[in-house]
Amino acid sequence: MPETDHKFDARLDLVPESPGVYLMKDASGSVIYVGKAVSLRSRLRSYFTHNPKGMPKVLAMISNIADFEYLVCSNETEALLLECNLIKQNRPKYNILLMDDKEYPYIRITYNEQYPKVVKAYRIGPDIAEGAKYYGPYLNGTLRKALDVLKEFFPVRNCNLDLPKEIGRRRPCLNHHIGKCPAPCGGFISRDDYMVNIEGIRRFLEGKYGELLKATEKSMNDAAEELKFENAAVYRDRLVSLRQMIEKQTVALPTGKDVDIIGFAAGDAESCVMKLEVREGRLVGSAAFFVTGELNDPDDDLLEVLIQHYTNTAYIPKEVLLPGVMGSSDLLSEVLTNLRGAKTVVRVPVRGKGRDLSEMADRNALAALRRRNLMAVGGSYAAKATLEKLSEIIFGVPDLIRRIEAFDISNYGNEDISASMVVFEDGKPYRAGYRLFKIGEQGQQDDYAAMRQAVRRRLARVKDEEFGNIPQLILVDGGAAHASVVMEEVEKAGIENIAVLGMVKDSKHRTRGLADASGKELRLTVSENNDDGLESDDRRNLLRLISGIQDEAHRFAGNYTRKLSRKRQLKFSLESIPGVGETRRKILMRKFGSIRAVKSASVEELETTDGIDRKTAQEIYKYFHSCDPVDDGERQ
């Protein structure tokens, strides 16, 4: 990058070496970045040197700075909170911001109204300052079901009437007549009784099941003592249903604690932060949110994301478990303690149940990120424009690519080798076109030979309507060597106008770019070293597209390989028993459903199975109780 020539005098000698927050502004006076620093002078000096260093996003921000301001704080904790508030207020272009996403909405309780509503919200609004509470974000389908169930237990209004101003001015709506609204608009319920329902929903969302059950049981007993037996019956049914729902929750911690477990997954174009909510020892919910770009410093950037989240959330537990990529926890503990008004312990678990839950949160973050990438390929990120850009890069014209087929090889050593073919049409997964290939015996593991075999078998059916149209682009998991092998098969088949590219990964096994058979590579990760003229936004969209396709091909192939392995292990486990062949294996699986069930059966239970005589039953029992065979609990 050329030396930075600022058009203003930064006068860094006037900036104190104190903790604080700084605001970078562009030529129009708009805030483009808000940051915090332990030493304002040192941090600003790093920006205004002649040769600033940093990621492309940072360098782009520096090139647009026309002025700056700063606010001195008494300590780093105060700076963190101020930074978070200023980011929310200004929404600067170059900050890491939580992304609004209609797939991950919130539940909003409008405590700012005299008769609150419980509604879905796609983003946290300004009414939070007036008392509204937000829970989530949740997966859209999960939230809809949760609201439906909660409102059956605790009916509340859905209308936008101005209450209490409009009480008695109109008849109650249909929801009241079908039991879904207590109709405060008609004066059918007092505010105190209405707020009992609202508080029931709040307690449920915060996982306060013990409080909720006690309150519901008390309401039932009070109604019975007052001889209001119909009301008591309503509370009784509600109590039974609540107990059934709570019993279904996964028990996570035997101590009955309230804990948030934070997971993290770094992606190619964006990253995912996952929060698992444990309330009274039970895993009751999760929230996922995303940040754009690769994090420069996971410890610092994740801290910023978590501060943004917890300053808006309605409930902060006593303990928060951080992912392993974060090294510091004291500062976040101090901030959350200030927000909560009571001590909050923040730590990175290294063993035990906490570590297991942390790994579970990381896995969920990765799954959410993969799902988002795949759905983004289907249109959320302008798939049509991205395909046109890819077509322009490969063919020189923007409208040639309609169908993409991607191949991946999966195996367990020399066993159970398989290949997947996933299909994307107009940027969307076309699942009806997906195919699986069981690769024949090779003698030894050879990904190139397996890839060659799979592509050859596919190209042999180019006129088969079941396989669909000929693709304009074939993508293979691997680099230039894999692309070269597949290109040879395309040329042998005599099919023209098919491009072949390898999907290249970096040392962290993340998608890096595309390579052709000659070894020429198009890098898709954003870097200051890219000199191919491709815009950063185009590069990110292409990265999302290719990452989504590559992940889907890998997932599809891996699932098939695991299925083949289970079948092989099942056959080996049972057919190695004297007297048990393929027919008796199938009979046993039909009756017992799993290897574990067969292993647990007594000789008498085995003998009552059609086709199994006493001697064979004894052999089966002896086999499972004298050695340790494969134990496959999955149904076949």
C-alpha positions, 0 to 999 in steps of 0.5 A: 500500500502506498504511503498514507497522506492525510489532509489534516494535522492529526496532532497526536502529541495532544492526544492523552495516553489514557483509555478511551474511545475514538471516532473516525470520520470521512470527508462528509463528517460521517462516523465510519469507525468507532474503536476503543483503546487502553492508550488513545495516543498509541492506538491512533499513532498506529493509524496515522503512520506513513505505512500503516499495517493491517487487514484490507478492511483496516487499510480501506478505513484509514484511506477514508479518514478525514478527521477524528474525535476521541472521548477519554474514559476512566478505565477500559471497562467504561471504554468498552461500554461507551464504544458499544453504545456509539457503535449502535448509535452511529452504525459505522461502515467499518465496524463489526456489526451484528447482522440483521437477518430475517432468519434469526428474529427475536421475541419482543415483550413490549413492557413500554405499553400498559398491556404488553404484547409478545411479538416477533421482531427482526431487529432490536428497536429503540423501544428497548430504552423505554423498557421493552425486552428482547429475547433471542435471536432464534431460528425463525421456525423455532420462534413461531412454534415457541410463540404458539405454545406460550400463548396457549398457556398464557393468552395475551393480545396481538392487536395494536389497539391503544390500551387503556385508551380504547378499552370498551370502545369496540367488541373483542375480536375472534381471538377472544372467542376462541380462547386465544386472547383475554380481551383487555380491550373489552375489560374482560381482564384486569391489568394485574391478571393480564400481567400474570400471563406476561410474567409467565411468558417472561419466566419461561423465556428466561428459563425460570421454570421453578418460579413459573411452576410455583406461581402457576400452582399458587394461582390454581390453589388461590382460585380453588379457595375462592371457589372459582373452579373453572379458573382453577381447572385452567391453571391445573391444565396449564401446570400439567402441560408446563411440567411435561414441556420442562421434563422434555428439556435436555438436562445439561448441568446437574447443579441446576445453574444458569449458564450461557455457553458461547461457541464460535466458528470462523468462516470464509466470508463471515463468522458465527457466534452461537449462544447456548442457554442453560437455565436451571441446569437444562439446555432450553434454547440457543441464539446464533448471530453472524459477523462479516469478514474474517476476524482480525483478532478473535479475542478482541473482536469476539469481545466486541460482539458479545458486549453488543449482544449482552447490552441488548439482551433481557437476561444475563446469567451468573456464568458465561463460558467462552470458546477456546479461541478467546484468551481473556475473560476478566474484562468481559466479566467486569462488563457483564457484572456492571450490566447485570448489577451482580457478579457474573463469572466468565471463563474458558472451560478446560475440562468436564461438563463445561468443556463438553458444552463448549465443544457442543456450542462450537459444533452448533456454530459451525452447523449454523454457519454451513446452513447459512452459507448454503442458503445464501447460495440460494439467493440471499446474496444475489446469486444471479449476479455472482453467477454472472461474475463467475461466468465472466471470469471463466468464459468472458461473457456473463450469462453462460453458467446455469448448472454447476456440478460439484464432486467430492471423494470420501472414504475410511482408508481403503474401505467404503470409498464413495463420491458425491455429485451435488447440483446447483442450478441458477445458484440454488441447490437442485437436490433432485439432481444429487447423485452418489457413486460407490467406487469399486475396489482400488486396492489402495486409497487413490483420490485421483482414480476415484474422482476419475471414475465418478466423473467418467460414470457421470459423463457416460450418462449425459443423454440420460434424462434422469441425470439432467442437463449437461453442466457448464461448470464442474467443480472438484474438491482439490487443486489443479491436479484434481482439475486436470484429471477431470478435464482429461475425462471431459475431453475423452467424452468429447463434450465441449463448453464445460469448464473444470475448476478445483476448489482449493483450501488453505492450511486451516481447511477453509476455501481459498480459491479456484484453480484450473488444470494448468495451475492458474489460481483465482484467490477468493479470500480478501487480501491486500496482495490480490491484484487481479482487479476483482472487487472485494464485494464480488470476491466475498460473494464468490467465496460464499458461493464456492464455500457453500457448494464445497461444504454441500458436496463434502457433507453429501459424500461423507454421509454416504460413506458413513452409511456404507461403513455402518452396513459393513460393520452390521454385516460383519457383527452378525454374519460372523456368528456361526449359524447367522447369514444374510437372511437371519441377520435381516430377521434379527434386525427387523425384530430387534431394530439395532445391534444393541437390542440384539446384544441385550436380548436373552437366549429365550428372547432370541429363540422366539424369533422366527427362523432362530433355533435354540442352538443359534440363539445360544451362539448369538448370546455367547458371541456378544457376551464373550467379546466386544464387537461393534455396537451400532445403536442406529436402526437400519 
